[in-house]
Amino acid sequence: MLDRQITLDIARLLNEVVVSGDRIGSALADAPSDEVNKECGAYLQEIDFWRRASSLRSARFESLWPDAPVEDEDWIEAELAPRYWQRPS
């Protein structure tokens, strides 16, 4: 079970990013996509998104798989079925 505080922190971060992304998209609806991307990137840096998300990801892993050794994440990744970004070839 996920701790209530971790769950709230995940919900807050997700809510912040989704609502703000919608607001950025609406405010810059007629702007070139590179301007929208720049604003989104600046926003994510401003809210310290990457550090917060990484910390919450670690807490989530520990809650969902408390006995899993850190070096054995292959089966966890398979269960999560992530769609990670990859540089186009």
BAKOL-663126 format. One record per residue (C-alpha): x, y, z. Coordinates in steps of 0.001 Angstrom, whole numbers. Layout:
      c1      c2      c3
       X       Y       Z
...
% end
This chain:
      c1      c2      c3
       0       0       0
    1186    3465    -786
    1515    5806    2149
   -1164    8530    2185
    1425   11333    1991
    3176    9746   -1002
    -178    9304   -2715
   -1056   12961   -2078
    2342   14100   -3353
    1930   12040   -6544
   -1602   13413   -7033
    -423   16990   -6443
    2434   16735   -8911
     244   15110  -11553
   -2469   17727  -11020
      30   20611  -11220
    1540   19370  -14457
   -1721   18471  -16204
   -3528   21707  -15293
    -501   23877  -16025
     140   22083  -19319
   -3454   22774  -20327
   -3087   26439  -19337
     168   26794  -21251
   -1427   25167  -24292
   -4433   27473  -24098
   -2390   30626  -23515
     -57   29812  -26397
   -2581   28193  -28717
   -1488   30337  -31657
    2230   30309  -30834
    4794   28236  -32703
    5367   24798  -31172
    8972   25659  -30206
    7665   28515  -28040
    5166   26174  -26368
    7910   23604  -25794
   10201   26267  -24328
    7468   27445  -21942
    6677   23869  -20887
   10364   23168  -20235
   10747   26378  -18217
    7676   25493  -16166
    8943   21975  -15410
   12261   23432  -14252
   10498   26070  -12156
    8523   23484  -10180
   11562   21189   -9832
    9584   18496  -11646
   12405   16060  -12394
   13713   15879   -8823
   10205   15629   -7356
    9100   12995   -9852
   12256   10940   -9310
   11786   11001   -5550
    8135    9958   -5850
    9055    7226   -8346
   11508    5761   -5849
    8916    5879   -3053
    6360    4228   -5320
    8774    1449   -6243
    9550     819   -2582
    5837     663   -1722
    4810   -1568   -4618
    7830   -3859   -4545
    9291   -3658   -1014
   11358   -6853   -1323
   12711   -6309   -4834
   16474   -5864   -5044
   17419   -2565   -6654
   19492   -4265   -9364
   16587   -6515  -10424
   14242   -4001  -12045
   13638   -5882  -15316
   10469   -7619  -14127
    9249   -4371  -12532
    9742   -2565  -15840
    7854   -5359  -17625
    4968   -5064  -15177
    4825   -1276  -15572
    4963   -1531  -19391
    6410    1986  -19775
    6516    3915  -23026
    9832    5707  -22614
   10970    8438  -24948
   13667    7408  -27363
   15678    9552  -29706
   14511    8936  -33267
   17058    7041  -35297
% end
